[in-house]
């Protein structure tokens, strides 16, 4: 599609994140506000969740539990 500049078209991107680097698989324009199309009721996926990690129990060295703990490196 034509690169029309910022805010004239919304861009949808399909990105593969399975490897060491992200790979752009496809890019195409969308019409209107694309965020609404991505919403769905949580009960459609909550019963199929394989793992759930409680933030308070995380032992990851980079864990951020609050806005005060966030940082930019």
Secondary structure, DSSP 8 states (H G I E B T S, - for coil): -----TTTSEEEEEEE-SSSS-EEEEEEEE-S-GGGGG---GGGTGGG-S----GGG---TT---SGGG----
